[in-house]
Amino acid sequence: MSQNGIVLVASVSIFSDDKVLMIKENKPAAINKWNFPSGRIEYGEDILYSARREVKEETGLDVNLIAATGVYNFISSTKNQVILFHFIGEVTGGSLNLEEDEIVD
């Protein structure tokens, strides 16, 4: 199996009481899949900044990152090696407003 490239991703779990915020994807490689708010880390971008930015872009919420759960490595359906940095965040502001082009629920 050949590898296309390495993709760095930041992902955030957001808990409130006994609930967790998840999004339903509308991207071609992940249609109707449930996921945590996440996205690619841009070249030269700070990982923590990227995690907060992705949450804001996808959900409209501002978050404070309170913990890291780990770094995960897998091969995507497009044969990229994905290195995912996952965090736990708490909402500090903003209001829920889903990114309409990429999020359906």
Backbone atoms as SQL, in Angstrom:
CREATE TABLE atoms (id INTEGER PRIMARY KEY, chain TEXT, resi INTEGER, resn TEXT, atom TEXT, x REAL, y REAL, z REAL);
INSERT INTO atoms VALUES
  (1, 'A', 1, 'MET', 'N', 0.860, -1.182, 0.000),
  (2, 'A', 1, 'MET', 'CA', 0.000, 0.000, 0.000),
  (3, 'A', 1, 'MET', 'C', 0.894, 1.229, 0.000),
  (4, 'A', 2, 'SER', 'N', 0.646, 2.126, -0.913),
  (5, 'A', 2, 'SER', 'CA', 1.426, 3.358, -0.958),
  (6, 'A', 2, 'SER', 'C', 0.759, 4.428, -0.112),
  (7, 'A', 3, 'GLN', 'N', 1.571, 5.324, 0.380),
  (8, 'A', 3, 'GLN', 'CA', 1.089, 6.396, 1.253),
  (9, 'A', 3, 'GLN', 'C', 1.054, 7.696, 0.473),
  (10, 'A', 4, 'ASN', 'N', -0.039, 8.450, 0.601),
  (11, 'A', 4, 'ASN', 'CA', -0.150, 9.723, -0.102),
  (12, 'A', 4, 'ASN', 'C', 0.556, 10.849, 0.638),
  (13, 'A', 5, 'GLY', 'N', 0.447, 10.894, 1.954),
  (14, 'A', 5, 'GLY', 'CA', 1.059, 11.970, 2.713),
  (15, 'A', 5, 'GLY', 'C', 0.712, 11.862, 4.179),
  (16, 'A', 6, 'ILE', 'N', 1.197, 12.810, 4.937),
  (17, 'A', 6, 'ILE', 'CA', 0.912, 12.861, 6.364),
  (18, 'A', 6, 'ILE', 'C', 0.002, 14.053, 6.617),
  (19, 'A', 7, 'VAL', 'N', -1.077, 13.817, 7.347),
  (20, 'A', 7, 'VAL', 'CA', -2.045, 14.854, 7.678),
  (21, 'A', 7, 'VAL', 'C', -2.092, 14.997, 9.188),
  (22, 'A', 8, 'LEU', 'N', -1.913, 16.217, 9.677),
  (23, 'A', 8, 'LEU', 'CA', -2.016, 16.500, 11.106),
  (24, 'A', 8, 'LEU', 'C', -3.410, 17.045, 11.389),
  (25, 'A', 9, 'VAL', 'N', -4.067, 16.491, 12.405),
  (26, 'A', 9, 'VAL', 'CA', -5.444, 16.858, 12.725),
  (27, 'A', 9, 'VAL', 'C', -5.566, 17.152, 14.213),
  (28, 'A', 10, 'ALA', 'N', -6.368, 18.177, 14.545),
  (29, 'A', 10, 'ALA', 'CA', -6.712, 18.477, 15.937),
  (30, 'A', 10, 'ALA', 'C', -8.193, 18.189, 16.124),
  (31, 'A', 11, 'SER', 'N', -8.552, 17.544, 17.233),
  (32, 'A', 11, 'SER', 'CA', -9.918, 17.137, 17.516),
  (33, 'A', 11, 'SER', 'C', -10.236, 17.461, 18.978),
  (34, 'A', 12, 'VAL', 'N', -11.508, 17.830, 19.246),
  (35, 'A', 12, 'VAL', 'CA', -11.878, 18.242, 20.602),
  (36, 'A', 12, 'VAL', 'C', -13.199, 17.605, 21.021),
  (37, 'A', 13, 'SER', 'N', -13.197, 16.944, 22.194),
  (38, 'A', 13, 'SER', 'CA', -14.423, 16.473, 22.836),
  (39, 'A', 13, 'SER', 'C', -14.902, 17.568, 23.781),
  (40, 'A', 14, 'ILE', 'N', -16.191, 17.899, 23.670),
  (41, 'A', 14, 'ILE', 'CA', -16.766, 18.939, 24.524),
  (42, 'A', 14, 'ILE', 'C', -17.895, 18.310, 25.326),
  (43, 'A', 15, 'PHE', 'N', -17.736, 18.295, 26.647),
  (44, 'A', 15, 'PHE', 'CA', -18.724, 17.702, 27.542),
  (45, 'A', 15, 'PHE', 'C', -19.482, 18.787, 28.283),
  (46, 'A', 16, 'SER', 'N', -20.758, 18.524, 28.551),
  (47, 'A', 16, 'SER', 'CA', -21.575, 19.400, 29.378),
  (48, 'A', 16, 'SER', 'C', -22.531, 18.512, 30.153),
  (49, 'A', 17, 'ASP', 'N', -22.372, 18.487, 31.461),
  (50, 'A', 17, 'ASP', 'CA', -23.136, 17.579, 32.327),
  (51, 'A', 17, 'ASP', 'C', -22.935, 16.150, 31.827),
  (52, 'A', 18, 'ASP', 'N', -23.985, 15.486, 31.410),
  (53, 'A', 18, 'ASP', 'CA', -23.861, 14.107, 30.948),
  (54, 'A', 18, 'ASP', 'C', -23.959, 13.996, 29.428),
  (55, 'A', 19, 'LYS', 'N', -23.670, 15.091, 28.720),
  (56, 'A', 19, 'LYS', 'CA', -23.774, 15.113, 27.261),
  (57, 'A', 19, 'LYS', 'C', -22.417, 15.430, 26.635),
  (58, 'A', 20, 'VAL', 'N', -22.262, 14.971, 25.382),
  (59, 'A', 20, 'VAL', 'CA', -21.058, 15.284, 24.617),
  (60, 'A', 20, 'VAL', 'C', -21.497, 15.841, 23.259),
  (61, 'A', 21, 'LEU', 'N', -20.804, 16.864, 22.802),
  (62, 'A', 21, 'LEU', 'CA', -21.124, 17.477, 21.508),
  (63, 'A', 21, 'LEU', 'C', -20.425, 16.704, 20.394),
  (64, 'A', 22, 'MET', 'N', -21.224, 16.220, 19.460),
  (65, 'A', 22, 'MET', 'CA', -20.683, 15.562, 18.270),
  (66, 'A', 22, 'MET', 'C', -21.329, 16.206, 17.054),
  (67, 'A', 23, 'ILE', 'N', -20.643, 16.116, 15.921),
  (68, 'A', 23, 'ILE', 'CA', -21.156, 16.691, 14.677),
  (69, 'A', 23, 'ILE', 'C', -21.322, 15.582, 13.650),
  (70, 'A', 24, 'LYS', 'N', -22.292, 15.760, 12.752),
  (71, 'A', 24, 'LYS', 'CA', -22.509, 14.810, 11.662),
  (72, 'A', 24, 'LYS', 'C', -21.916, 15.434, 10.398),
  (73, 'A', 25, 'GLU', 'N', -20.905, 14.761, 9.862),
  (74, 'A', 25, 'GLU', 'CA', -20.119, 15.286, 8.753),
  (75, 'A', 25, 'GLU', 'C', -20.882, 15.292, 7.427),
  (76, 'A', 26, 'ASN', 'N', -20.516, 16.242, 6.559),
  (77, 'A', 26, 'ASN', 'CA', -21.044, 16.297, 5.206),
  (78, 'A', 26, 'ASN', 'C', -19.903, 16.426, 4.194),
  (79, 'A', 27, 'LYS', 'N', -18.695, 16.054, 4.611),
  (80, 'A', 27, 'LYS', 'CA', -17.532, 16.106, 3.721),
  (81, 'A', 27, 'LYS', 'C', -17.524, 14.840, 2.869),
  (82, 'A', 28, 'PRO', 'N', -17.038, 14.901, 1.626),
  (83, 'A', 28, 'PRO', 'CA', -17.080, 13.737, 0.730),
  (84, 'A', 28, 'PRO', 'C', -16.516, 12.449, 1.326),
  (85, 'A', 29, 'ALA', 'N', -15.432, 12.524, 2.084),
  (86, 'A', 29, 'ALA', 'CA', -14.815, 11.309, 2.627),
  (87, 'A', 29, 'ALA', 'C', -15.493, 10.826, 3.911),
  (88, 'A', 30, 'ALA', 'N', -16.472, 11.595, 4.431),
  (89, 'A', 30, 'ALA', 'CA', -17.076, 11.225, 5.723),
  (90, 'A', 30, 'ALA', 'C', -18.565, 11.562, 5.801),
  (91, 'A', 31, 'ILE', 'N', -19.282, 11.427, 4.712),
  (92, 'A', 31, 'ILE', 'CA', -20.702, 11.796, 4.703),
  (93, 'A', 31, 'ILE', 'C', -21.477, 10.981, 5.732),
  (94, 'A', 32, 'ASN', 'N', -22.273, 11.691, 6.540),
  (95, 'A', 32, 'ASN', 'CA', -23.145, 11.119, 7.570),
  (96, 'A', 32, 'ASN', 'C', -22.416, 10.391, 8.686),
  (97, 'A', 33, 'LYS', 'N', -21.131, 10.641, 8.859),
  (98, 'A', 33, 'LYS', 'CA', -20.391, 10.044, 9.970),
  (99, 'A', 33, 'LYS', 'C', -20.362, 11.033, 11.135),
  (100, 'A', 34, 'TRP', 'N', -20.558, 10.512, 12.335),
  (101, 'A', 34, 'TRP', 'CA', -20.502, 11.336, 13.539),
  (102, 'A', 34, 'TRP', 'C', -19.052, 11.470, 13.980),
  (103, 'A', 35, 'ASN', 'N', -18.699, 12.662, 14.445),
  (104, 'A', 35, 'ASN', 'CA', -17.322, 12.938, 14.808),
  (105, 'A', 35, 'ASN', 'C', -17.293, 14.049, 15.849),
  (106, 'A', 36, 'PHE', 'N', -16.149, 14.230, 16.454),
  (107, 'A', 36, 'PHE', 'CA', -15.922, 15.397, 17.299),
  (108, 'A', 36, 'PHE', 'C', -15.505, 16.550, 16.391),
  (109, 'A', 37, 'PRO', 'N', -15.751, 17.792, 16.786),
  (110, 'A', 37, 'PRO', 'CA', -15.244, 18.911, 15.984),
  (111, 'A', 37, 'PRO', 'C', -13.734, 18.735, 15.778),
  (112, 'A', 38, 'SER', 'N', -13.306, 18.808, 14.527),
  (113, 'A', 38, 'SER', 'CA', -11.896, 18.554, 14.234),
  (114, 'A', 38, 'SER', 'C', -11.545, 19.078, 12.849),
  (115, 'A', 39, 'GLY', 'N', -10.258, 19.128, 12.586),
  (116, 'A', 39, 'GLY', 'CA', -9.816, 19.551, 11.272),
  (117, 'A', 39, 'GLY', 'C', -8.303, 19.579, 11.181),
  (118, 'A', 40, 'ARG', 'N', -7.841, 19.840, 9.976),
  (119, 'A', 40, 'ARG', 'CA', -6.403, 19.854, 9.717),
  (120, 'A', 40, 'ARG', 'C', -5.701, 21.001, 10.438),
  (121, 'A', 41, 'ILE', 'N', -4.515, 20.701, 10.873),
  (122, 'A', 41, 'ILE', 'CA', -3.637, 21.722, 11.433),
  (123, 'A', 41, 'ILE', 'C', -2.907, 22.345, 10.249),
  (124, 'A', 42, 'GLU', 'N', -3.038, 23.648, 10.091),
  (125, 'A', 42, 'GLU', 'CA', -2.411, 24.326, 8.960),
  (126, 'A', 42, 'GLU', 'C', -0.906, 24.447, 9.179),
  (127, 'A', 43, 'TYR', 'N', -0.173, 24.524, 8.082),
  (128, 'A', 43, 'TYR', 'CA', 1.285, 24.607, 8.144),
  (129, 'A', 43, 'TYR', 'C', 1.722, 25.760, 9.041),
  (130, 'A', 44, 'GLY', 'N', 2.580, 25.469, 10.015),
  (131, 'A', 44, 'GLY', 'CA', 3.112, 26.482, 10.915),
  (132, 'A', 44, 'GLY', 'C', 2.175, 26.893, 12.037),
  (133, 'A', 45, 'GLU', 'N', 0.981, 26.322, 12.076),
  (134, 'A', 45, 'GLU', 'CA', -0.024, 26.708, 13.078),
  (135, 'A', 45, 'GLU', 'C', 0.209, 25.951, 14.384),
  (136, 'A', 46, 'ASP', 'N', 0.016, 26.634, 15.493),
  (137, 'A', 46, 'ASP', 'CA', 0.090, 26.031, 16.816),
  (138, 'A', 46, 'ASP', 'C', -1.037, 25.008, 16.966),
  (139, 'A', 47, 'ILE', 'N', -0.729, 23.833, 17.491),
  (140, 'A', 47, 'ILE', 'CA', -1.716, 22.758, 17.613),
  (141, 'A', 47, 'ILE', 'C', -2.893, 23.175, 18.488),
  (142, 'A', 48, 'LEU', 'N', -2.637, 23.825, 19.606),
  (143, 'A', 48, 'LEU', 'CA', -3.719, 24.236, 20.510),
  (144, 'A', 48, 'LEU', 'C', -4.606, 25.299, 19.858),
  (145, 'A', 49, 'TYR', 'N', -3.985, 26.221, 19.151),
  (146, 'A', 49, 'TYR', 'CA', -4.755, 27.231, 18.423),
  (147, 'A', 49, 'TYR', 'C', -5.634, 26.569, 17.374),
  (148, 'A', 50, 'SER', 'N', -5.063, 25.605, 16.665),
  (149, 'A', 50, 'SER', 'CA', -5.801, 24.897, 15.622),
  (150, 'A', 50, 'SER', 'C', -7.025, 24.189, 16.186),
  (151, 'A', 51, 'ALA', 'N', -6.875, 23.547, 17.327),
  (152, 'A', 51, 'ALA', 'CA', -8.004, 22.848, 17.952),
  (153, 'A', 51, 'ALA', 'C', -9.129, 23.825, 18.279),
  (154, 'A', 52, 'ARG', 'N', -8.793, 24.957, 18.881),
  (155, 'A', 52, 'ARG', 'CA', -9.814, 25.969, 19.222),
  (156, 'A', 52, 'ARG', 'C', -10.434, 26.566, 17.960),
  (157, 'A', 53, 'ARG', 'N', -9.619, 26.811, 16.940),
  (158, 'A', 53, 'ARG', 'CA', -10.110, 27.369, 15.675),
  (159, 'A', 53, 'ARG', 'C', -11.102, 26.433, 15.008),
  (160, 'A', 54, 'GLU', 'N', -10.784, 25.160, 14.960),
  (161, 'A', 54, 'GLU', 'CA', -11.670, 24.191, 14.314),
  (162, 'A', 54, 'GLU', 'C', -13.018, 24.106, 15.033),
  (163, 'A', 55, 'VAL', 'N', -13.009, 24.121, 16.352),
  (164, 'A', 55, 'VAL', 'CA', -14.276, 24.108, 17.102),
  (165, 'A', 55, 'VAL', 'C', -15.093, 25.346, 16.754),
  (166, 'A', 56, 'LYS', 'N', -14.454, 26.498, 16.735),
  (167, 'A', 56, 'LYS', 'CA', -15.149, 27.755, 16.423),
  (168, 'A', 56, 'LYS', 'C', -15.723, 27.720, 15.008),
  (169, 'A', 57, 'GLU', 'N', -14.926, 27.279, 14.039),
  (170, 'A', 57, 'GLU', 'CA', -15.382, 27.241, 12.648),
  (171, 'A', 57, 'GLU', 'C', -16.550, 26.279, 12.451),
  (172, 'A', 58, 'GLU', 'N', -16.492, 25.120, 13.089),
  (173, 'A', 58, 'GLU', 'CA', -17.511, 24.094, 12.859),
  (174, 'A', 58, 'GLU', 'C', -18.759, 24.253, 13.715),
  (175, 'A', 59, 'THR', 'N', -18.618, 24.862, 14.901),
  (176, 'A', 59, 'THR', 'CA', -19.758, 24.908, 15.823),
  (177, 'A', 59, 'THR', 'C', -20.173, 26.314, 16.263),
  (178, 'A', 60, 'GLY', 'N', -19.298, 27.299, 16.100),
  (179, 'A', 60, 'GLY', 'CA', -19.572, 28.645, 16.594),
  (180, 'A', 60, 'GLY', 'C', -19.215, 28.838, 18.055),
  (181, 'A', 61, 'LEU', 'N', -18.719, 27.797, 18.709),
  (182, 'A', 61, 'LEU', 'CA', -18.414, 27.867, 20.138),
  (183, 'A', 61, 'LEU', 'C', -16.942, 28.193, 20.395),
  (184, 'A', 62, 'ASP', 'N', -16.699, 28.968, 21.453),
  (185, 'A', 62, 'ASP', 'CA', -15.345, 29.214, 21.938),
  (186, 'A', 62, 'ASP', 'C', -15.062, 28.193, 23.034),
  (187, 'A', 63, 'VAL', 'N', -13.865, 27.623, 23.021),
  (188, 'A', 63, 'VAL', 'CA', -13.535, 26.626, 24.040),
  (189, 'A', 63, 'VAL', 'C', -12.182, 26.904, 24.667),
  (190, 'A', 64, 'ASN', 'N', -12.065, 26.434, 25.891),
  (191, 'A', 64, 'ASN', 'CA', -10.804, 26.394, 26.604),
  (192, 'A', 64, 'ASN', 'C', -10.401, 24.922, 26.642),
  (193, 'A', 65, 'LEU', 'N', -9.191, 24.617, 26.208),
  (194, 'A', 65, 'LEU', 'CA', -8.723, 23.234, 26.224),
  (195, 'A', 65, 'LEU', 'C', -8.233, 22.909, 27.624),
  (196, 'A', 66, 'ILE', 'N', -8.813, 21.875, 28.229),
  (197, 'A', 66, 'ILE', 'CA', -8.482, 21.571, 29.627),
  (198, 'A', 66, 'ILE', 'C', -7.633, 20.318, 29.795),
  (199, 'A', 67, 'ALA', 'N', -7.561, 19.490, 28.757),
  (200, 'A', 67, 'ALA', 'CA', -6.749, 18.277, 28.839),
  (201, 'A', 67, 'ALA', 'C', -6.504, 17.732, 27.440),
  (202, 'A', 68, 'ALA', 'N', -5.447, 16.956, 27.333),
  (203, 'A', 68, 'ALA', 'CA', -5.175, 16.208, 26.106),
  (204, 'A', 68, 'ALA', 'C', -5.457, 14.742, 26.405),
  (205, 'A', 69, 'THR', 'N', -6.143, 14.058, 25.495),
  (206, 'A', 69, 'THR', 'CA', -6.419, 12.635, 25.722),
  (207, 'A', 69, 'THR', 'C', -5.372, 11.754, 25.066),
  (208, 'A', 70, 'GLY', 'N', -4.712, 12.283, 24.047),
  (209, 'A', 70, 'GLY', 'CA', -3.676, 11.492, 23.414),
  (210, 'A', 70, 'GLY', 'C', -3.403, 11.902, 21.985),
  (211, 'A', 71, 'VAL', 'N', -2.441, 11.204, 21.403),
  (212, 'A', 71, 'VAL', 'CA', -2.076, 11.377, 20.005),
  (213, 'A', 71, 'VAL', 'C', -2.330, 10.028, 19.345),
  (214, 'A', 72, 'TYR', 'N', -3.087, 10.048, 18.243),
  (215, 'A', 72, 'TYR', 'CA', -3.508, 8.815, 17.599),
  (216, 'A', 72, 'TYR', 'C', -3.030, 8.796, 16.152),
  (217, 'A', 73, 'ASN', 'N', -2.709, 7.628, 15.661),
  (218, 'A', 73, 'ASN', 'CA', -2.130, 7.468, 14.335),
  (219, 'A', 73, 'ASN', 'C', -2.933, 6.420, 13.570),
  (220, 'A', 74, 'PHE', 'N', -3.380, 6.761, 12.357),
  (221, 'A', 74, 'PHE', 'CA', -4.093, 5.788, 11.539),
  (222, 'A', 74, 'PHE', 'C', -3.964, 6.153, 10.061),
  (223, 'A', 75, 'ILE', 'N', -4.343, 5.232, 9.187),
  (224, 'A', 75, 'ILE', 'CA', -4.356, 5.463, 7.751),
  (225, 'A', 75, 'ILE', 'C', -5.796, 5.764, 7.351),
  (226, 'A', 76, 'SER', 'N', -5.996, 6.872, 6.655),
  (227, 'A', 76, 'SER', 'CA', -7.341, 7.295, 6.257),
  (228, 'A', 76, 'SER', 'C', -7.814, 6.515, 5.030),
  (229, 'A', 77, 'SER', 'N', -9.085, 6.707, 4.683),
  (230, 'A', 77, 'SER', 'CA', -9.637, 6.041, 3.500),
  (231, 'A', 77, 'SER', 'C', -8.988, 6.541, 2.209),
  (232, 'A', 78, 'THR', 'N', -8.356, 7.713, 2.278),
  (233, 'A', 78, 'THR', 'CA', -7.642, 8.241, 1.105),
  (234, 'A', 78, 'THR', 'C', -6.148, 7.904, 1.144),
  (235, 'A', 79, 'LYS', 'N', -5.780, 6.998, 2.033),
  (236, 'A', 79, 'LYS', 'CA', -4.414, 6.470, 2.172),
  (237, 'A', 79, 'LYS', 'C', -3.406, 7.495, 2.676),
  (238, 'A', 80, 'ASN', 'N', -3.885, 8.483, 3.410),
  (239, 'A', 80, 'ASN', 'CA', -2.977, 9.398, 4.100),
  (240, 'A', 80, 'ASN', 'C', -2.713, 8.851, 5.499),
  (241, 'A', 81, 'GLN', 'N', -1.504, 9.078, 5.996),
  (242, 'A', 81, 'GLN', 'CA', -1.232, 8.782, 7.396),
  (243, 'A', 81, 'GLN', 'C', -1.746, 9.973, 8.186),
  (244, 'A', 82, 'VAL', 'N', -2.659, 9.733, 9.113),
  (245, 'A', 82, 'VAL', 'CA', -3.241, 10.799, 9.918),
  (246, 'A', 82, 'VAL', 'C', -2.673, 10.712, 11.322),
  (247, 'A', 83, 'ILE', 'N', -2.165, 11.833, 11.801),
  (248, 'A', 83, 'ILE', 'CA', -1.727, 11.945, 13.196),
  (249, 'A', 83, 'ILE', 'C', -2.698, 12.921, 13.849),
  (250, 'A', 84, 'LEU', 'N', -3.516, 12.398, 14.767),
  (251, 'A', 84, 'LEU', 'CA', -4.596, 13.162, 15.379),
  (252, 'A', 84, 'LEU', 'C', -4.254, 13.492, 16.823),
  (253, 'A', 85, 'PHE', 'N', -4.324, 14.772, 17.148),
  (254, 'A', 85, 'PHE', 'CA', -4.110, 15.255, 18.508),
  (255, 'A', 85, 'PHE', 'C', -5.497, 15.536, 19.093),
  (256, 'A', 86, 'HIS', 'N', -5.868, 14.799, 20.146),
  (257, 'A', 86, 'HIS', 'CA', -7.225, 14.933, 20.686),
  (258, 'A', 86, 'HIS', 'C', -7.206, 15.591, 22.064),
  (259, 'A', 87, 'PHE', 'N', -8.157, 16.525, 22.257),
  (260, 'A', 87, 'PHE', 'CA', -8.253, 17.304, 23.484),
  (261, 'A', 87, 'PHE', 'C', -9.664, 17.238, 24.062),
  (262, 'A', 88, 'ILE', 'N', -9.777, 17.637, 25.311),
  (263, 'A', 88, 'ILE', 'CA', -11.077, 17.870, 25.943),
  (264, 'A', 88, 'ILE', 'C', -11.190, 19.370, 26.133),
  (265, 'A', 89, 'GLY', 'N', -12.351, 19.922, 25.776),
  (266, 'A', 89, 'GLY', 'CA', -12.556, 21.357, 25.892),
  (267, 'A', 89, 'GLY', 'C', -13.816, 21.678, 26.657),
  (268, 'A', 90, 'GLU', 'N', -13.828, 22.877, 27.231),
  (269, 'A', 90, 'GLU', 'CA', -15.043, 23.372, 27.887),
  (270, 'A', 90, 'GLU', 'C', -15.457, 24.660, 27.199),
  (271, 'A', 91, 'VAL', 'N', -16.763, 24.839, 27.029),
  (272, 'A', 91, 'VAL', 'CA', -17.288, 26.012, 26.334),
  (273, 'A', 91, 'VAL', 'C', -17.087, 27.246, 27.205),
  (274, 'A', 92, 'THR', 'N', -16.540, 28.301, 26.596),
  (275, 'A', 92, 'THR', 'CA', -16.333, 29.563, 27.309),
  (276, 'A', 92, 'THR', 'C', -17.121, 30.707, 26.697),
  (277, 'A', 93, 'GLY', 'N', -17.728, 30.480, 25.538),
  (278, 'A', 93, 'GLY', 'CA', -18.481, 31.543, 24.885),
  (279, 'A', 93, 'GLY', 'C', -18.971, 31.103, 23.525),
  (280, 'A', 94, 'GLY', 'N', -19.511, 32.065, 22.794),
  (281, 'A', 94, 'GLY', 'CA', -20.053, 31.786, 21.479),
  (282, 'A', 94, 'GLY', 'C', -21.439, 31.171, 21.590),
  (283, 'A', 95, 'SER', 'N', -22.007, 30.811, 20.452),
  (284, 'A', 95, 'SER', 'CA', -23.301, 30.130, 20.438),
  (285, 'A', 95, 'SER', 'C', -23.287, 29.103, 19.319),
  (286, 'A', 96, 'LEU', 'N', -24.019, 28.025, 19.531),
  (287, 'A', 96, 'LEU', 'CA', -24.014, 26.925, 18.580),
  (288, 'A', 96, 'LEU', 'C', -24.525, 27.393, 17.221),
  (289, 'A', 97, 'ASN', 'N', -23.669, 27.279, 16.213),
  (290, 'A', 97, 'ASN', 'CA', -23.977, 27.696, 14.850),
  (291, 'A', 97, 'ASN', 'C', -23.163, 26.796, 13.927),
  (292, 'A', 98, 'LEU', 'N', -23.779, 25.721, 13.431),
  (293, 'A', 98, 'LEU', 'CA', -23.047, 24.719, 12.661),
  (294, 'A', 98, 'LEU', 'C', -22.632, 25.238, 11.295),
  (295, 'A', 99, 'GLU', 'N', -21.426, 24.884, 10.880),
  (296, 'A', 99, 'GLU', 'CA', -20.889, 25.224, 9.564),
  (297, 'A', 99, 'GLU', 'C', -21.696, 24.459, 8.517),
  (298, 'A', 100, 'GLU', 'N', -22.559, 25.153, 7.792),
  (299, 'A', 100, 'GLU', 'CA', -23.571, 24.525, 6.942),
  (300, 'A', 100, 'GLU', 'C', -23.001, 23.676, 5.804),
  (301, 'A', 101, 'ASP', 'N', -21.889, 24.046, 5.214),
  (302, 'A', 101, 'ASP', 'CA', -21.359, 23.308, 4.075),
  (303, 'A', 101, 'ASP', 'C', -20.805, 21.939, 4.471),
  (304, 'A', 102, 'GLU', 'N', -20.222, 21.844, 5.674),
  (305, 'A', 102, 'GLU', 'CA', -19.534, 20.621, 6.054),
  (306, 'A', 102, 'GLU', 'C', -20.202, 19.841, 7.179),
  (307, 'A', 103, 'ILE', 'N', -21.163, 20.444, 7.863),
  (308, 'A', 103, 'ILE', 'CA', -21.823, 19.806, 9.015),
  (309, 'A', 103, 'ILE', 'C', -23.331, 19.787, 8.762),
  (310, 'A', 104, 'VAL', 'N', -23.956, 18.605, 8.940),
  (311, 'A', 104, 'VAL', 'CA', -25.402, 18.511, 8.702),
  (312, 'A', 104, 'VAL', 'C', -26.202, 18.407, 9.993),
  (313, 'A', 105, 'ASP', 'N', -25.567, 18.046, 11.087),
  (314, 'A', 105, 'ASP', 'CA', -26.305, 17.916, 12.350),
  (315, 'A', 105, 'ASP', 'C', -25.344, 17.981, 13.523);
